[in-house]
Every structure is written in structure tokens, then in C-alpha cells.
Amino acid sequence: MPELDTHALLMIAVFIIGYVFITIEHVVRIDKATTALLTGIICWIIQYARGTSACGDEIYCLEVHMAAISQIVFFLLGALAIVELMSIHKGFAVIADLQIYHGQYPLQARECKVQTKPP
């Protein structure tokens, strides 16, 4: 197994610290998304400062990763927009009305009356 250089160890430390901050979000009062973005930015800065990369050109690697991330972000924004439009125009009311079964939801817990004999 190859030895890890200082940049790799620093990136691992930044990732672990970021992960810990995400898990204790309610204590530090910093949003998970903010922590995740800062962790990613710091890791990329460390990668860029290293000067050598597995794919050769750091800017090219960053472009490839940003393209993949932006595809996911645009898909999620589109999905959220569709859900919001359906919610505004009461599109989910039709689905909710179909779930109602004689005034109760099908998965709602019902009382179970067990017959017991007196001792």
C-alpha cells in the first residue's frame, strides 16, 4: 500500500472534520449544506495546491466533477419545481382523496378489541 503524503492526510482530516460538523449540526447551528460545500471547496483547494493529480490537469478534473455535480443539481431543481407546481395547483389532493377509505387512511392503526375471559 502506498504511503499517504501530507496533502492526502490533510484532505482526510478535512473530510472527517466536515463529517463531524454535519453530524453535530444541531449543536454548532451550521447547516449541513454549508458544511458540505465548505468541506468540498477546502478539499479542492488542497488538491489544487498539491500540483499533481491522477488525471494530470487539475482544472480539467475540476471541470469534469463540476459537470457531474451540476447535472445532479439541475435535475433536483427541476424535480423540486415540478413538485412545487403540483402542490400549488392542488395536484396532490387527487392522490390524497384516493387514499381515503371510509374516512380513514388505509395504513392508519385501528383499535383491536381482544376478548378476554374473566379469571
C-alpha positions as CSV (number, residue, x, y, z in Angstrom):
1,M,0.0,0.0,0.0
2,P,1.5,3.4,-1.0
3,E,2.2,5.9,1.8
4,L,0.0,8.9,2.0
5,D,1.5,12.3,1.6
6,T,0.7,15.4,3.6
7,H,-1.9,16.6,1.2
8,A,-3.8,13.3,1.3
9,L,-3.7,13.3,5.1
10,L,-4.9,16.9,5.2
11,M,-7.8,16.1,2.9
12,I,-8.7,13.1,5.0
13,A,-8.6,15.3,8.1
14,V,-10.8,18.0,6.5
15,F,-13.3,15.3,5.4
16,I,-13.5,13.9,8.8
17,I,-13.9,17.3,10.5
18,G,-16.6,18.2,7.9
19,Y,-18.4,14.9,8.6
20,V,-18.3,15.5,12.3
21,F,-19.7,19.0,11.8
22,I,-22.5,17.6,9.7
23,T,-23.4,15.1,12.4
24,I,-23.5,17.7,15.2
25,E,-25.4,20.3,13.1
26,H,-27.9,20.9,15.9
27,V,-25.1,21.8,18.3
28,V,-23.0,24.1,16.1
29,R,-26.0,25.5,14.3
30,I,-24.4,25.4,10.9
31,D,-26.5,24.0,8.1
32,K,-25.4,20.6,6.6
33,A,-25.3,22.0,3.1
34,T,-23.0,24.9,4.1
35,T,-20.6,22.4,5.9
36,A,-20.6,20.1,2.9
37,L,-19.9,22.8,0.4
38,L,-17.1,24.3,2.5
39,T,-15.6,20.8,3.0
40,G,-15.7,20.2,-0.7
41,I,-14.2,23.6,-1.5
42,I,-11.4,23.1,1.0
43,C,-10.6,19.6,-0.3
44,W,-10.4,21.0,-3.9
45,I,-8.1,23.8,-2.7
46,I,-5.8,21.2,-1.1
47,Q,-5.9,19.1,-4.3
48,Y,-5.1,22.1,-6.5
49,A,-2.3,23.2,-4.2
50,R,-0.7,19.8,-4.5
51,G,0.3,20.4,-8.1
52,T,0.0,16.8,-9.2
53,S,-3.1,14.9,-9.9
54,A,-4.1,11.4,-11.1
55,C,-5.7,12.8,-14.2
56,G,-2.9,15.2,-15.0
57,D,-4.6,18.6,-15.2
58,E,-6.4,19.9,-12.0
59,I,-8.6,22.3,-13.9
60,Y,-9.8,19.5,-16.3
61,C,-10.6,17.3,-13.3
62,L,-12.5,20.1,-11.6
63,E,-14.5,20.7,-14.9
64,V,-15.4,17.0,-15.1
65,H,-16.5,16.9,-11.5
66,M,-18.4,20.2,-11.7
67,A,-20.2,18.9,-14.8
68,A,-21.3,15.8,-13.0
69,I,-22.4,17.8,-9.9
70,S,-24.3,20.4,-12.0
71,Q,-26.3,17.6,-13.8
72,I,-27.5,16.4,-10.4
73,V,-28.3,19.9,-9.1
74,F,-30.2,20.8,-12.3
75,F,-32.2,17.5,-12.1
76,L,-33.1,18.2,-8.4
77,L,-34.1,21.8,-9.1
78,G,-36.4,20.6,-12.0
79,A,-37.9,17.9,-9.8
80,L,-38.5,20.4,-6.9
81,A,-40.1,22.9,-9.3
82,I,-42.5,20.2,-10.6
83,V,-43.4,19.2,-7.1
84,E,-44.0,22.8,-6.1
85,L,-46.2,23.5,-9.1
86,M,-48.2,20.4,-8.4
87,S,-48.6,21.5,-4.7
88,I,-49.6,25.0,-5.6
89,H,-52.3,23.7,-8.0
90,K,-53.6,21.1,-5.6
91,G,-52.3,18.2,-7.7
92,F,-51.6,16.1,-4.6
93,A,-55.2,16.5,-3.4
94,V,-56.3,13.9,-6.0
95,I,-53.8,11.4,-4.7
96,A,-54.8,12.1,-1.1
97,D,-58.5,11.7,-1.9
98,L,-57.8,8.3,-3.5
99,Q,-56.1,7.2,-0.2
100,I,-59.1,7.9,1.9
101,Y,-61.0,4.7,2.7
102,H,-64.3,5.3,4.5
103,G,-63.0,8.3,6.3
104,Q,-59.8,6.6,7.4
105,Y,-56.4,6.2,5.8
106,P,-55.7,2.5,4.9
107,L,-52.5,2.4,6.9
108,Q,-53.9,4.1,10.0
109,A,-53.8,2.0,13.1
110,R,-57.2,0.6,14.1
111,E,-58.2,-0.4,17.5
112,C,-58.1,-4.1,18.2
113,K,-60.6,-5.4,20.7
114,V,-59.5,-8.6,22.2
115,Q,-62.0,-10.8,24.0
116,T,-60.6,-11.9,27.4
117,K,-62.3,-14.3,29.7
118,P,-62.6,-13.2,33.3
119,P,-60.4,-15.2,35.7
